[in-house]
Amino acid sequence: AIRGCRETEISHWSEESQQILQRVRDTAFPPGVPQLSLVHVLDLDKTGYIKPHVDSVKFCGCTIAGLSLLSSSVMLLVSEQNPEDWMALLLPRRSLYIIRGAARYEFTHEILKDEESFFDGQKIPRERRISVICRNLPVLPAPT
């Protein structure tokens, strides 16, 4: 699903980074919601892109929160039921995005290639982009 990318998961952060991540978590997740301890980091090069996908419910829960760093980008959400139902989101450098609810389960999301990166008719130049992504734990089905 991802081209031109290095990715890792990080569990130990500097004190300053931990404070920033805690602000992200406090904003994105209600109190008491169990979260994945590992933070997913994507390092997307200038020519890289993220193909349309819905994150697996096996690996993360109902909310995805990401910090977009280094470069602005355009995220495209497209309904799986009706591809004519879509929305482009401008993710400015140093912004936070949160995907939950219908956007999480019923829409694919992708980061557009540099040559496709337009928002409201304006070219959004894409350079190297790092995203730092926090997720909550998946909800396991009740035993039957």
For each residue, the residues with C-beta under 8 A, 3 or more apart:
1: 50 51 52 53
2: 5 7 42 44 48 49 50 51
3: 47 48 49 50 51
4: 44 45 46 47 48 49
5: 2 42 43 44 45 48 50
6: 42 43
7: 2 40 41 42 43
8: 40 41
9: 38 39 40 41
10: 13 38 39 41
11: 37 38 39
12:
13: 10 17 18 21 39
14: 17 18
15: 18 19
16: 19 20
17: 13 14 20 21
18: 13 14 15 21 22
19: 15 16 22 23
20: 16 17 23 24 67
21: 13 17 18 24 25 39 132 134
22: 18 19 25 26
23: 19 20 26 27
24: 20 21 27 28 65 67 96 132 134
25: 21 22 28 29 35 65 134
26: 22 23 29
27: 23 24 65 96 98
28: 24 25 63 65 96 98 134
29: 25 26 33 35 63 65 134 136
30: 33
31:
32:
33: 29 30 61 63 136
34: 136 137
35: 25 29 134 135 136 137
36: 39 60 134 135 136 137
37: 11
38: 9 10 11
39: 9 10 11 13 21 36 132 133 134
40: 7 8 9 132 133 134 135
41: 7 8 9 10 130 131 132 133
42: 2 5 6 7 50 129 130 131 133
43: 5 6 7 128 129 130
44: 2 4 5 48 49 50 111 128 129 130 131
45: 4 5 48 128
46: 4 114 126 127 128
47: 3 4 113 114
48: 2 3 4 5 44 45 129
49: 2 3 4 44 110 111 112 113 114
50: 1 2 3 5 42 44 53 109 110 111
51: 1 2 3 110
52: 1 76 78 108 109 110
53: 1 50 108 109 110
54: 80 104 105 107 108 109
55: 59 60 64 104 135
56: 59 60
57: 60 61 105 138
58: 138
59: 55 56 135 138
60: 36 55 56 57 64 135 136 137 138
61: 33 57 135 136 137 138 139
62: 100 101 104 105 136 139
63: 28 29 33 98 99 100 104 135 136
64: 55 60 98 99 100 104 133 134 135
65: 24 25 27 28 29 96 97 98 99 133 134 135
66: 96 97 98 131 132 133 134
67: 20 24 94 95 96 131 132 133
68: 71 72 73 91 92 93 94 95 96 97 129 131
69: 93 94 129 130 131 132
70: 93 127 128 129 130
71: 68 93 125 126 127 128 129
72: 68 90 91 92 93 124 125 126
73: 68 91 111 112 117 124 126 129
74: 88 89 90 91 111 112 116 117 118 119 124
75: 88 89 91 97 109 110 111 112
76: 52 86 87 88 89 109 110 112
77: 86 87 88 89 103 107 108 109
78: 52 83 85 86 107 108 110
79: 82 83 84 85 86 106 107
80: 54 106 107 108
81: 85 106
82: 79 85
83: 78 79 86
84: 79
85: 78 79 81 82
86: 76 77 78 79 83 107
87: 76 77
88: 74 75 76 77 118 119 120
89: 74 75 76 77 97
90: 72 74 119 120 124
91: 68 72 73 74 75 95 97
92: 68 72 95
93: 68 69 70 71 72
94: 67 68 69
95: 67 68 91 92
96: 24 27 28 65 66 67 68
97: 65 66 68 75 89 91
98: 27 28 63 64 65 66
99: 63 64 65 103 104 109
100: 62 63 64 103 104
101: 62 104 105
102: 105 106 107
103: 77 99 100 106 107 109
104: 54 55 62 63 64 99 100 101 107
105: 54 57 62 101 102
106: 79 80 81 102 103
107: 54 77 78 79 80 86 102 103 104
108: 52 53 54 77 78 80
109: 50 52 53 54 75 76 77 99 103
110: 49 50 51 52 53 75 76 78
111: 44 49 50 73 74 75 129
112: 49 73 74 75 76 116 117 118 126
113: 47 49 116 117 126
114: 46 47 49 117 125 126
115:
116: 74 112 113
117: 73 74 112 113 114 123 124 125 126
118: 74 88 112 121 122 123 124
119: 74 88 90 122 124
120: 88 90
121: 118
122: 118 119
123: 117 118
124: 72 73 74 90 117 118 119
125: 71 72 114 117
126: 46 71 72 73 112 113 114 117 129
127: 46 70 71
128: 43 44 45 46 70 71
129: 42 43 44 48 68 69 70 71 73 111 126
130: 41 42 43 44 69 70
131: 41 42 44 66 67 68 69
132: 21 24 39 40 41 66 67 69
133: 39 40 41 42 64 65 66 67
134: 21 24 25 28 29 35 36 39 40 64 65 66
135: 35 36 40 55 59 60 61 63 64 65
136: 29 33 34 35 36 60 61 62 63
137: 34 35 36 60 61
138: 57 58 59 60 61
139: 61 62
140:
141: 144
142:
143:
144: 141
